[in-house]
Amino acid sequence: MPNNKRGRSPSPTGQAAQPFRSLAERAWQAPPKKKRRRGGRGGNQGNNRPPNNPNREQDKINEPVKRPPAGFKDQAEFEAFAKKFKEGLEKAGYPDAIPLLGGSATIGRSPTKGHPFDGGKNPDGTPKKSDFDLAIVDPKLVDDAIKAGAGGRNGDRRTGELTDAQLDRLGLKDLRDELQKTAGRPLGFMPYRDKEFAGDRPLAPVMNLVPPYEQLPRKT
C-alpha cells in the first residue's frame, strides 16, 4: 500500500464533482440518476427530483402544445417573439438555424413537478416566474459551440445550455439578452444537431418557432 504520510484516506467514491445544471437545461435532459449516500446528513437529497425511470419513454408527455404557449398573452405576442428569435439567429450568422420552444411553456405546467407555469416558488416562498426553454437546431452551431467550450453530449448531437461566455464567443449573447428582456423572464439556448432528436428527447412536447409553428413529432 502507498505510504500516506498525512493519514488522508482516499475519496470513498473516486468520482469527480458533477457539473452544475441550470433549471433550463434540466428541462431538456433526462431525470438524473439518484446516488446512494453513506449515511450522514442529506441522505434524502434529490427527493424533489423526479424518479429515474429506466424506460424514459413512460415519462414523456404526448399531448397537443398550447397555442399560444404559456407566458404569452396572445398569439400575436408569441409570433413577434418567434420572429425576433429567428431573425436574430440569421444576423448572428446562422441563417439555417431552427428555433424551438419546449418545457413547461408548451403544456402550461412543469413536466416534472406538475405545478402550473409561473406557479413555482422560490426558496423564500415567493412566487417564481417560469423560464423559457429554447433550443436551436443547427449542426454548424453545435460545432461552433463545442469549439467555444460547450461540451458535446449524446455523441455530439447536442451541447448543454450555453453559458454567458459561450454565447458571447458565438455572437448570441445580445440576442439572448434581448429576448429575455422582451419575454420578461429568464431563458437559455441549447443547440441541437438535428430536429428529430430535439423533438423526441425532452419530456415535454416541442414547438417549432418558424411558421406554421408545428409541434415536433415523437418516436412514440
HUFEN-V244425 format. One record per pair of residues at least 12 apart in sequence whose ideal C-beta (glycine too) atoms are under 10 Angstrom apart, sorted by the first residue. I is the first residue (numbers start at 1). GAP is how many residues later the second one is. D is the distance in Angstrom with one decimal. If there is no record, write none. Layout:
BEGIN
((I	GAP	D) (I	GAP	D))
END
This chain:
BEGIN
((12	26	6.7) (13	22	8.5) (13	25	9.1) (15	20	8.8) (18	14	8.3) (18	17	9.1) (19	132	8.4) (19	141	8.0) (21	139	7.1) (21	140	7.7) (22	109	8.6) (22	111	10.0) (22	138	8.6) (22	139	5.5) (22	141	9.2) (22	164	8.8) (22	166	6.2) (22	168	9.8) (23	80	9.2) (23	87	10.0) (23	97	9.2) (23	105	9.6) (23	107	9.0) (23	108	6.2) (23	110	8.7) (23	138	9.4) (23	163	8.2) (23	165	8.6) (24	78	9.6) (24	79	7.4) (24	107	5.4) (24	108	7.9) (24	109	5.1) (24	110	8.0) (24	111	9.9) (24	136	9.9) (24	137	5.4) (24	162	7.4) (24	163	7.0) (24	164	3.8) (24	165	8.8) (24	166	7.4) (25	108	8.5) (25	134	9.8) (25	135	5.5) (25	136	4.0) (25	137	9.6) (25	163	6.9) (25	165	6.6) (26	23	8.4) (26	24	9.8) (26	77	9.5) (26	86	7.9) (26	107	9.3) (26	135	9.2) (26	177	9.9) (27	75	6.8) (27	76	4.2) (27	77	7.3) (27	78	9.8) (27	83	8.4) (27	84	6.9) (27	85	7.7) (27	103	9.9) (27	104	8.2) (27	105	9.9) (27	106	4.7) (27	134	9.5) (27	161	9.4) (27	163	9.3) (27	175	6.8) (27	176	7.4) (27	177	7.2) (28	72	9.9) (28	74	6.4) (28	75	7.4) (28	105	6.1) (28	106	9.6) (28	107	6.7) (28	130	8.1) (28	132	8.9) (28	133	7.7) (28	160	9.1) (28	162	5.5) (28	164	8.8) (28	170	8.5) (28	173	7.0) (28	174	5.1) (28	175	8.6) (28	176	9.2) (28	178	9.1) (29	124	8.7) (29	125	9.8) (29	129	9.5) (29	131	8.4) (29	132	9.5) (29	161	9.2) (29	172	8.1) (29	173	8.1) (29	174	9.0) (30	20	9.7) (30	22	7.8) (30	23	9.0) (30	26	5.5) (30	29	8.2) (30	171	7.9) (30	172	9.3) (30	173	8.2) (31	15	9.9) (31	18	6.1) (31	19	4.5) (31	20	7.0) (31	21	5.2) (31	22	7.4) (31	25	7.8) (31	28	7.1) (31	81	7.0) (31	172	8.1) (32	14	7.8) (32	17	6.5) (32	18	9.2) (32	20	7.0) (33	13	9.3) (33	16	9.8) (33	18	9.9) (33	19	4.8) (33	21	9.8) (34	12	5.1) (34	13	8.7) (34	15	7.6) (34	17	7.9) (34	18	6.2) (48	64	9.5) (48	65	8.0) (49	63	7.4) (49	64	9.1) (50	60	9.8) (50	61	8.7) (50	62	4.6) (50	63	7.7) (50	64	9.8) (50	153	8.5) (56	145	9.1) (56	147	8.3) (57	143	9.6) (57	161	9.0) (57	162	8.2) (57	163	5.2) (58	162	9.3) (59	52	8.1) (59	53	8.4) (59	144	5.6) (60	51	8.6) (60	140	8.3) (60	141	9.1) (60	142	8.1) (60	143	5.7) (60	144	8.3) (60	145	8.5) (60	158	6.6) (60	159	9.4) (60	160	6.3) (61	45	8.9) (61	46	6.1) (61	48	9.2) (61	50	5.6) (61	141	9.1) (61	142	6.0) (61	143	5.4) (61	144	6.4) (61	157	9.6) (62	142	9.9) (62	143	7.0) (62	153	10.0) (62	156	6.3) (62	158	6.8) (63	43	9.2) (63	44	6.5) (63	141	9.1) (63	142	6.7) (63	152	9.5) (64	42	9.2) (64	43	8.8) (64	141	7.7) (64	151	6.8) (65	36	8.4) (65	37	9.3) (65	40	8.8) (65	41	4.3) (65	42	6.9) (65	43	9.4) (65	139	8.6) (65	140	5.2) (65	141	8.0) (65	142	4.9) (65	143	9.9) (65	148	8.6) (65	149	9.2) (65	150	4.9) (65	151	9.2) (66	12	9.8) (66	38	9.9) (66	39	7.6) (66	40	6.2) (66	41	6.4) (66	42	5.2) (66	43	9.8) (66	51	8.8) (66	139	9.6) (66	141	8.8) (67	39	9.6) (67	140	8.7) (67	146	7.6) (67	148	9.4) (68	13	9.4) (68	14	9.9) (68	37	9.2) (68	139	9.9) (68	145	9.1) (69	12	9.5) (69	13	9.8) (69	32	6.0) (69	33	9.6) (69	34	9.4) (69	35	9.2) (69	36	4.3) (69	37	5.5) (69	38	8.7) (69	39	8.1) (69	48	8.7) (69	63	8.5) (69	138	6.5) (69	140	9.6) (69	144	9.3) (70	33	9.5) (70	34	6.7) (70	35	4.8) (70	36	7.7) (70	37	7.8) (70	38	4.5) (70	39	8.2) (70	46	8.2) (70	47	3.8) (70	48	7.5) (70	60	7.5) (70	62	9.5) (71	30	9.2) (71	32	10.0) (71	33	8.7) (71	34	5.1) (71	37	9.4) (71	46	6.5) (71	47	7.5) (71	58	8.9) (71	59	6.9) (71	60	9.0) (71	61	6.4) (71	112	6.7) (71	113	8.6) (71	114	6.5) (71	116	9.7) (72	29	10.0) (72	33	8.2) (72	60	9.8) (72	111	8.5) (75	138	9.2) (77	105	9.2) (77	106	9.5) (78	23	9.0) (78	27	9.6) (78	129	9.6) (78	131	8.7) (78	135	8.1) (79	130	9.0) (79	132	7.8) (79	134	7.8) (80	102	8.2) (81	18	9.7) (81	20	9.0) (81	51	8.8) (81	98	7.0) (81	101	6.1) (81	102	6.6) (81	128	8.0) (82	17	6.8) (82	18	10.0) (82	19	8.0) (82	125	9.1) (82	126	8.9) (82	127	3.9) (82	128	7.3) (82	129	8.1) (82	131	7.0) (83	16	9.8) (83	126	8.5) (83	127	9.2) (83	128	8.9) (84	15	9.7) (84	91	8.4) (84	94	7.2) (84	95	6.6) (84	98	6.6) (84	99	10.0) (84	125	9.8) (85	12	9.3) (85	14	4.5) (85	15	9.5) (85	16	8.8) (85	47	9.9) (85	49	7.3) (85	51	8.8) (85	90	7.6) (85	91	9.8) (85	93	9.4) (85	94	6.0) (85	97	9.3) (85	102	9.8) (85	104	9.6) (85	124	5.7) (85	125	9.3) (86	12	8.4) (86	13	5.5) (86	123	6.6) (86	124	6.0) (86	125	9.4) (87	12	10.0) (87	88	9.2) (88	83	9.9) (88	84	7.9) (88	86	8.1) (88	87	3.8) (88	88	8.8) (88	90	7.0) (88	91	7.3) (89	47	6.7) (89	49	7.8) (89	52	8.3) (89	83	7.9) (89	86	7.2) (89	100	9.5) (89	120	10.0) (91	80	8.7) (91	83	9.4) (91	84	7.8) (92	49	9.1) (92	75	9.8) (92	78	7.2) (92	79	4.6) (92	80	5.5) (92	81	9.7) (92	82	8.4) (92	83	6.2) (93	47	8.5) (93	48	9.1) (93	51	8.8) (93	77	8.6) (93	78	6.5) (93	79	9.4) (94	42	7.4) (94	44	5.3) (94	46	6.6) (94	47	5.5) (94	50	8.6) (94	76	8.8) (94	77	9.0) (94	78	8.4) (94	97	9.5) (95	43	9.2) (95	45	9.8) (96	41	8.9) (96	42	6.0) (96	43	8.7) (96	44	7.4) (96	45	9.2) (97	39	5.2) (97	40	6.7) (97	41	3.9) (97	42	9.7) (97	43	8.1) (97	44	6.1) (97	75	10.0) (97	94	8.6) (97	113	9.6) (98	37	8.7) (98	38	7.1) (98	39	4.1) (98	40	7.0) (98	94	8.8) (98	96	9.8) (98	97	6.1) (98	100	8.3) (98	110	6.6) (98	111	7.8) (98	112	6.1) (98	118	9.7) (99	35	6.6) (99	36	7.6) (99	37	5.9) (99	38	8.1) (99	39	9.5) (99	80	9.6) (99	90	9.0) (99	108	9.7) (99	109	7.9) (99	110	4.1) (99	111	6.9) (100	33	8.8) (100	34	6.8) (100	35	4.2) (100	36	7.1) (100	37	6.5) (100	90	9.1) (100	92	7.8) (100	95	7.9) (100	98	5.9) (100	99	7.7) (100	102	9.3) (100	106	5.3) (100	107	6.6) (100	108	6.1) (100	109	6.2) (100	110	9.1) (100	116	7.2) (101	31	6.5) (101	32	7.0) (101	33	6.1) (101	34	7.8) (101	86	9.5) (101	103	9.8) (101	104	9.8) (101	105	7.1) (101	106	4.8) (101	107	8.3) (101	108	5.7) (101	112	9.1) (102	30	9.0) (102	31	4.8) (102	32	7.9) (102	33	6.2) (102	88	9.0) (102	96	8.1) (102	97	8.6) (102	99	9.3) (102	100	4.8) (102	101	8.7) (102	102	5.6) (102	103	7.3) (102	104	4.3) (102	105	7.2) (102	114	8.8) (103	14	9.1) (103	27	8.0) (103	28	7.5) (103	29	7.2) (103	30	3.2) (103	31	8.8) (103	32	9.5) (103	84	9.7) (103	99	7.2) (103	100	8.6) (103	101	5.5) (103	102	9.7) (103	103	8.7) (104	12	8.4) (104	13	5.0) (104	14	8.8) (104	15	9.2) (104	16	9.0) (104	26	5.5) (104	27	8.5) (104	28	9.1) (104	29	7.7) (104	99	9.9) (104	100	6.6) (105	12	6.3) (105	13	9.9) (105	25	7.2) (105	26	8.6) (105	27	5.8) (105	28	7.1) (105	29	9.5) (105	78	9.7) (105	80	9.5) (105	82	9.7) (105	99	8.4) (105	102	8.3) (106	27	8.7) (106	96	9.1) (106	98	5.4) (106	99	5.3) (106	100	6.8) (106	101	5.3) (106	109	8.0) (106	110	10.0) (107	96	9.6) (107	97	5.3) (107	98	6.7) (108	22	9.9) (108	96	9.9) (109	21	9.5) (109	95	8.9) (110	20	7.9) (110	93	9.5) (110	94	8.7) (111	22	9.8) (111	91	7.7) (111	92	4.1) (111	93	4.1) (111	94	9.1) (112	91	6.7) (112	92	9.1) (115	13	9.5) (115	15	9.2) (116	14	8.7) (117	12	9.4) (117	13	5.0) (118	12	5.0) (118	67	8.4) (129	54	9.7) (129	55	7.7) (129	56	4.9) (129	57	7.5) (130	55	6.7) (130	56	8.7) (131	49	9.1) (131	52	8.9) (131	54	5.8) (131	55	4.3) (131	56	5.5) (131	57	7.1) (132	47	8.0) (132	48	8.5) (132	51	5.8) (132	53	6.3) (132	54	7.7) (132	55	4.0) (132	56	8.1) (133	28	8.8) (133	54	7.5) (133	55	7.1) (133	56	9.6) (133	57	7.6) (133	69	7.8) (133	71	8.1) (133	73	9.0) (134	27	9.3) (134	42	8.6) (134	45	7.7) (134	49	9.7) (134	53	5.5) (134	54	6.6) (134	55	5.6) (134	56	7.2) (134	75	8.2) (135	23	8.2) (135	26	9.5) (135	53	9.4) (135	54	7.5) (135	55	4.9) (135	56	7.3) (135	57	5.5) (135	60	9.4) (135	62	10.0) (135	63	5.2) (135	64	9.2) (135	66	9.5) (135	67	8.2) (135	71	7.2) (135	74	9.5) (135	81	9.9) (136	22	10.0) (136	26	9.1) (136	36	8.6) (136	53	5.8) (136	54	7.2) (136	55	5.1) (136	56	7.0) (136	62	8.7) (136	73	9.7) (137	21	9.4) (137	54	7.8) (137	55	4.9) (137	56	7.4) (137	57	6.6) (137	58	4.9) (137	59	9.3) (137	60	8.7) (137	61	5.3) (137	62	9.0) (137	69	10.0) (137	71	9.0) (137	79	9.5) (138	53	6.6) (138	54	8.0) (138	55	8.0) (138	56	9.7) (138	57	10.0) (139	17	9.5) (139	18	9.5) (139	52	9.0) (139	53	9.0) (139	54	5.0) (139	55	7.5) (140	51	9.4) (140	53	9.6) (141	18	8.9) (141	21	9.3) (141	29	7.3) (141	31	8.5) (141	48	8.9) (141	50	4.6) (141	51	8.8) (141	52	8.8) (142	14	6.7) (142	15	7.6) (142	16	6.7) (142	17	6.2) (142	48	10.0) (142	49	4.7) (142	50	7.0) (142	51	4.8) (142	52	9.3) (143	13	8.2) (143	16	9.8) (143	48	9.2) (143	50	8.6) (144	15	9.9) (144	22	9.4) (144	25	8.4) (144	26	5.8) (144	27	9.4) (144	28	9.7) (144	47	8.4) (145	13	9.2) (145	14	4.8) (145	15	9.1) (145	17	6.2) (145	21	6.3) (145	22	9.3) (145	24	8.8) (145	25	6.4) (145	27	9.3) (145	44	9.0) (145	45	9.3) (145	46	5.1) (146	13	6.4) (146	20	9.7) (146	45	9.0) (147	19	9.8) (147	22	8.5) (147	23	9.2) (148	14	8.0) (148	15	9.2) (148	17	8.0) (148	18	4.7) (148	19	8.6) (148	20	8.8) (148	21	4.2) (148	22	5.6) (148	24	9.8) (149	13	9.3) (149	14	7.9) (149	16	7.2) (149	17	5.6) (149	20	7.5) (150	12	5.9) (150	13	7.5) (150	15	9.8) (150	16	5.2) (150	17	9.7) (150	19	9.5) (150	20	8.9) (150	40	9.3) (150	41	7.6) (152	39	9.8) (152	41	9.3) (153	37	9.7) (154	38	9.2) (154	39	8.9) (154	43	7.3) (154	47	7.9) (155	38	9.0) (155	42	9.7) (156	37	6.9) (157	34	9.8) (157	35	6.7) (157	36	4.6) (157	37	6.7) (157	39	9.6) (157	40	5.2) (157	41	8.8) (157	44	8.8) (158	32	6.6) (158	33	6.3) (158	34	4.7) (158	35	6.5) (158	36	9.1) (158	39	6.9) (158	40	7.4) (158	43	7.9) (159	30	9.5) (159	31	6.9) (159	32	5.3) (159	33	8.5) (159	34	9.4) (160	28	9.5) (160	30	6.9) (160	31	9.2) (161	26	9.8) (161	27	4.3) (161	28	6.8) (161	29	5.0) (161	30	9.3) (162	14	8.1) (162	26	7.0) (162	27	5.0) (162	28	7.1) (162	29	7.1) (163	25	9.2) (163	26	10.0) (164	12	8.4) (164	13	9.3) (166	23	9.1) (166	25	9.8) (167	21	9.2) (167	22	6.8) (170	19	8.9) (170	21	9.0) (172	17	6.4) (172	19	9.7) (173	16	9.6) (175	14	8.4) (176	12	7.5) (176	13	6.0) (190	12	9.7) (192	14	9.8) (195	13	8.0) (195	21	6.4) (195	22	9.4) (196	20	8.1) (196	21	8.1) (196	22	9.4) (196	23	8.2) (197	19	10.0) (197	22	10.0) (198	18	6.9) (199	15	9.9) (199	16	8.2) (199	17	2.8) (199	18	6.2) (199	19	6.4) (199	20	9.0) (200	16	7.7) (200	17	7.8) (200	18	5.0) (200	19	5.1) (200	20	8.0) (201	17	9.3) (201	18	9.9) (202	14	9.4) (202	16	9.5) (205	12	9.5) (205	13	7.4) (206	12	8.7))
END
